[in-house]
Amino acid sequence: MINWSDYPIFLAVAECGSLTAAGKRLHMSQPTVGRRIRALEEHFGTPLLTKQDGQLVPTPFGHSVLENIRRMDREANAIKRSSASLEQSLAGPVRISATEGLGTHWLPAVMQAFRSSHPDLLVEITVDFRSINLAQREADIALRWMGPGNQNSLIGRKVLEAGFGMFAADSYLEQRPEPISSKADLVNHDSVICTLSDDGYLWPKDDDGNSLPSGRVTFKSNNLMAHYNGIIAGYGVGIMPLAYIEPELQITRVLPEETHLEDLWIVAHEDLTKSVRIRAVFDFLVDALKKDRAHFLGEAPSIFECGVRLTCGETKSPDHQHVLVDKDLVEA
């Protein structure tokens, strides 16, 4: 007798290319994934997967099975979204996906402003740079850089452009006599980069989309907070958001004329806008981002009282003041 729960396991292996990667996605052990795949193959009496260039790929029969599994997956997710669309209460969970900085620094304070009028709301924040699958309800709302993504049936709004600049720790610049007066000078300095995906990393580009010159890489991370703290620690020159720069960080902006702008989008699945709770949070975040636009351009503090910044300990500057949250932001 077939176990229907084996189908999502086969789907994960086909998408990940290995039993180990699928196990990590599903929070299962590699042997368990392998055993469940073998059970499916024994049921059908033919292989579902084969090795190709070191990856597990579906056989021709496996591809035909996958088409049906994906159709089942879409229908199951549609049922989940339908139940969410019936929610007419402002009480309950809302799951928001965002990158470090947004998710760790800005969102907690912003959503607490919303909860001041809706205290029964449960805020769940997922901090991840990958594009969370909204159709599969991995999150209800996502804040995304550069674009809304290519998943089907999404609604998205570009709400602002955020400014990024090149920075280096004062301690690093004191040890390096070479000037940084032009982009060409970057090749003479150590570089701090952040790998965001298999084919991209955080480093400024020119108007044609080509990366600016860079010198020896002395610090590399796949985590934005580690990246920012690598710059602050003095590893070299790197790109940082203008919104998070504080005097106590003891860093200096180099090439101040080079401001890199990134689009920030807010995205949700179209079905979820029928939920009163998610629609209210979506609209609130759009409004909050627009009213905090100057903060993301590095021109003013956030209008929200934000939490711990990039460094540890008590680092608040006496010159840094927050203004009160606009009461219009927390109206239902």
Legacy VTK file of the C-alpha trace (Angstrom):
# vtk DataFile Version 3.0
C-alpha trace
ASCII
DATASET POLYDATA
POINTS 332 float
0.000 0.000 0.000
1.381 3.402 -0.979
2.200 6.034 1.639
1.012 9.409 0.333
3.558 11.206 2.512
6.325 9.675 0.382
5.383 11.899 -2.548
6.635 15.181 -1.005
9.892 13.389 -0.175
10.356 12.395 -3.826
9.570 15.978 -4.855
12.197 17.341 -2.445
14.879 14.930 -3.695
14.096 15.810 -7.316
14.360 19.534 -6.550
17.436 19.319 -4.300
19.411 16.747 -6.278
20.498 14.635 -3.315
19.115 12.668 -0.397
21.125 14.739 2.090
19.901 18.118 0.813
16.313 16.866 0.706
16.668 15.588 4.270
17.808 19.018 5.454
14.832 20.670 3.761
12.398 18.180 5.272
14.173 17.896 8.653
14.649 14.166 8.102
17.740 11.978 8.196
19.415 10.943 4.949
18.804 7.207 5.582
15.103 7.851 6.169
14.806 9.785 2.902
16.588 6.984 1.049
14.346 4.326 2.608
11.167 6.203 1.646
12.367 6.664 -1.952
13.148 2.962 -2.228
9.660 2.155 -0.925
8.131 4.288 -3.689
10.285 2.634 -6.338
9.334 -0.818 -5.053
5.668 0.162 -5.217
5.961 1.266 -8.852
8.388 -1.487 -9.777
10.719 0.888 -11.615
13.370 3.509 -10.678
12.256 7.077 -10.078
15.751 8.597 -9.864
19.113 8.127 -11.546
22.601 9.598 -11.060
23.708 12.265 -13.529
26.792 14.469 -13.058
26.835 13.671 -9.373
23.193 14.651 -8.862
20.029 12.615 -8.472
17.673 13.408 -11.357
14.259 11.929 -12.228
14.042 9.100 -14.737
11.515 9.519 -17.595
8.956 7.699 -15.466
9.969 9.839 -12.482
9.219 12.991 -14.493
5.704 11.772 -15.248
5.126 11.049 -11.552
6.489 14.482 -10.607
3.976 16.259 -12.832
1.157 14.688 -10.850
2.856 15.312 -7.499
3.302 18.994 -8.317
-0.365 19.192 -9.309
-1.322 17.603 -5.985
1.015 20.023 -4.179
-0.593 23.039 -5.859
-4.070 21.830 -4.930
-3.052 21.179 -1.320
-1.536 24.656 -1.053
-4.654 26.160 -2.596
-6.711 24.531 0.172
-4.406 26.050 2.804
-4.700 29.480 1.207
-8.485 29.133 0.963
-8.712 28.519 4.691
-6.517 31.550 5.295
-8.719 33.675 3.047
-11.666 33.019 5.363
-9.896 34.563 8.339
-11.722 37.709 9.350
-9.943 38.282 12.659
-6.982 40.492 13.502
-5.942 37.916 16.105
-3.544 35.110 15.280
-0.191 34.605 13.548
1.316 36.540 10.648
4.564 35.181 9.226
6.910 37.705 7.624
10.105 36.856 5.750
12.977 39.347 5.514
16.760 39.524 5.324
19.081 40.385 8.195
18.851 44.034 9.079
15.232 44.298 8.028
14.235 41.182 9.929
16.557 41.563 12.896
16.516 45.333 13.361
13.645 47.146 11.681
10.687 44.754 11.648
10.475 43.883 15.374
9.991 47.521 16.381
7.654 48.250 13.485
5.378 45.293 14.165
5.216 46.134 17.857
3.781 49.493 16.786
1.053 47.569 14.948
0.456 45.323 17.963
-0.186 48.353 20.156
-3.614 48.421 18.495
-3.896 44.671 17.874
-2.352 42.920 20.896
-3.654 39.464 19.927
-1.486 39.355 16.815
1.369 36.824 16.884
4.368 38.096 14.897
6.581 35.410 13.325
9.679 36.679 11.510
11.788 34.397 9.318
15.249 35.824 8.631
16.564 34.418 5.362
18.040 35.812 2.152
16.502 33.103 -0.034
13.123 33.699 -1.650
10.648 32.074 0.694
7.929 30.153 -1.181
4.766 32.101 -0.453
2.554 29.734 -2.470
3.516 26.915 -0.095
2.782 29.117 2.935
6.390 29.267 4.101
5.468 32.865 4.929
2.466 35.149 4.509
4.381 38.296 3.553
7.934 38.790 2.286
10.182 41.841 2.121
12.477 41.322 -0.851
15.333 43.201 -2.437
15.615 43.833 -6.195
12.316 42.306 -7.269
9.156 40.446 -6.248
10.375 37.051 -7.492
8.993 34.788 -10.187
6.571 32.631 -8.229
3.071 32.474 -9.668
0.082 34.435 -8.362
2.030 36.949 -6.277
1.134 40.549 -5.643
4.015 42.879 -4.967
4.680 46.556 -4.497
7.966 48.363 -4.829
7.847 50.642 -1.816
11.214 52.391 -1.758
14.834 52.518 -2.809
17.396 51.949 -0.053
20.863 53.451 -0.171
24.122 51.523 0.226
27.667 52.905 0.364
31.285 51.803 0.658
32.735 51.826 4.187
35.886 50.878 6.052
36.726 50.859 9.751
38.766 53.794 11.017
41.248 51.283 12.429
41.763 49.819 8.937
42.186 53.201 7.239
44.744 54.314 9.857
46.953 51.367 8.881
46.662 51.860 5.122
48.327 54.946 3.601
46.898 54.277 0.130
44.130 56.801 -0.653
40.659 55.850 -1.847
39.816 58.841 -4.004
38.415 56.943 -7.000
36.885 53.567 -7.823
40.184 52.446 -9.343
41.842 52.799 -5.916
39.764 49.909 -4.557
42.194 47.396 -6.108
44.828 48.618 -3.622
42.668 47.788 -0.619
41.406 44.662 1.099
37.831 43.710 0.324
34.997 42.371 2.476
32.279 40.564 0.528
29.110 38.648 1.241
27.990 35.746 -0.940
24.236 36.013 -1.368
23.697 33.049 -3.681
25.580 30.605 -5.863
26.093 33.247 -8.550
26.084 36.562 -6.713
27.878 38.483 -3.984
27.497 41.838 -2.267
29.749 44.341 -4.001
28.746 47.569 -5.808
28.270 47.689 -9.571
28.649 50.449 -12.143
25.870 51.778 -14.356
26.391 48.918 -16.812
25.944 46.254 -14.120
29.642 45.382 -13.888
31.248 44.969 -10.461
33.550 47.772 -9.384
37.266 46.913 -9.022
38.202 45.094 -5.832
41.424 44.128 -4.099
42.429 41.129 -2.057
39.455 39.499 -0.327
40.246 39.151 3.375
36.773 38.373 4.729
33.890 36.485 3.135
30.577 35.460 4.655
27.139 34.257 3.594
25.526 36.196 6.446
24.783 39.917 6.258
25.345 40.626 9.950
28.695 38.836 9.854
29.536 40.825 6.711
28.751 44.160 8.349
30.672 43.255 11.475
33.622 42.145 9.343
33.814 45.677 7.950
33.464 47.191 11.424
36.211 44.883 12.736
38.680 46.283 10.190
39.064 43.550 7.567
38.820 46.032 4.713
36.399 47.917 2.474
32.839 46.706 1.917
29.315 47.802 1.166
26.854 48.627 3.952
23.305 50.025 4.152
23.235 53.735 4.910
20.315 53.172 7.271
22.440 51.328 9.855
25.398 53.669 10.109
25.940 55.177 13.564
28.804 57.390 14.822
29.791 54.864 17.484
30.602 52.239 14.851
33.869 54.101 14.117
33.735 53.556 10.390
34.221 55.999 7.531
32.403 56.173 4.247
34.803 56.013 1.318
33.841 57.194 -2.175
30.807 59.053 -0.789
29.711 59.926 -4.317
29.111 56.209 -4.969
25.616 55.511 -3.640
24.136 52.178 -4.681
20.330 52.021 -4.654
18.414 48.763 -4.217
14.663 48.339 -4.697
12.732 47.001 -1.724
9.510 45.137 -2.464
6.741 43.798 -0.255
5.127 40.636 -1.601
2.261 38.286 -0.692
0.292 35.565 -2.453
-2.849 37.009 -4.005
-5.109 34.579 -2.104
-3.828 35.786 1.238
-4.962 39.349 0.641
-8.469 38.019 1.332
-7.404 37.486 4.944
-8.282 40.547 6.994
-5.277 40.028 9.263
-2.681 39.611 6.502
-4.163 42.404 4.407
-3.998 44.750 7.394
-0.349 43.889 8.095
0.546 44.179 4.389
-0.988 47.660 4.137
0.556 48.716 7.431
4.050 47.681 6.311
3.670 49.516 3.001
2.724 52.671 4.882
5.485 52.224 7.467
8.165 51.739 4.803
7.036 54.825 2.904
7.055 56.969 6.048
10.526 55.655 6.963
11.943 56.274 3.460
14.463 58.848 4.695
15.861 56.282 7.125
16.593 53.777 4.364
18.379 56.471 2.382
20.562 57.220 5.406
19.135 60.707 5.776
17.400 60.347 9.159
16.921 57.964 12.092
14.048 55.539 11.883
10.766 56.876 13.195
10.525 53.611 15.109
12.508 52.908 18.269
14.737 50.153 16.908
16.529 47.453 18.867
20.127 46.287 19.115
22.281 47.510 16.250
25.366 46.005 14.696
27.582 46.136 17.756
27.232 44.662 21.224
26.793 46.538 24.468
25.579 50.063 25.143
26.358 52.076 22.013
23.681 54.731 21.834
25.028 58.106 20.736
23.887 61.149 22.741
23.240 62.903 19.425
20.965 60.145 18.182
17.311 60.743 18.842
14.192 58.938 17.667
10.933 60.735 17.093
7.587 59.419 18.230
5.785 56.972 15.994
3.088 58.661 13.931
-0.226 57.598 15.438
-1.651 57.134 11.926
0.648 54.142 11.498
-1.102 52.121 14.170
-4.675 52.815 13.232
-6.628 49.819 12.048
LINES 1 333
332 0 1 2 3 4 5 6 7 8 9 10 11 12 13 14 15 16 17 18 19 20 21 22 23 24 25 26 27 28 29 30 31 32 33 34 35 36 37 38 39 40 41 42 43 44 45 46 47 48 49 50 51 52 53 54 55 56 57 58 59 60 61 62 63 64 65 66 67 68 69 70 71 72 73 74 75 76 77 78 79 80 81 82 83 84 85 86 87 88 89 90 91 92 93 94 95 96 97 98 99 100 101 102 103 104 105 106 107 108 109 110 111 112 113 114 115 116 117 118 119 120 121 122 123 124 125 126 127 128 129 130 131 132 133 134 135 136 137 138 139 140 141 142 143 144 145 146 147 148 149 150 151 152 153 154 155 156 157 158 159 160 161 162 163 164 165 166 167 168 169 170 171 172 173 174 175 176 177 178 179 180 181 182 183 184 185 186 187 188 189 190 191 192 193 194 195 196 197 198 199 200 201 202 203 204 205 206 207 208 209 210 211 212 213 214 215 216 217 218 219 220 221 222 223 224 225 226 227 228 229 230 231 232 233 234 235 236 237 238 239 240 241 242 243 244 245 246 247 248 249 250 251 252 253 254 255 256 257 258 259 260 261 262 263 264 265 266 267 268 269 270 271 272 273 274 275 276 277 278 279 280 281 282 283 284 285 286 287 288 289 290 291 292 293 294 295 296 297 298 299 300 301 302 303 304 305 306 307 308 309 310 311 312 313 314 315 316 317 318 319 320 321 322 323 324 325 326 327 328 329 330 331
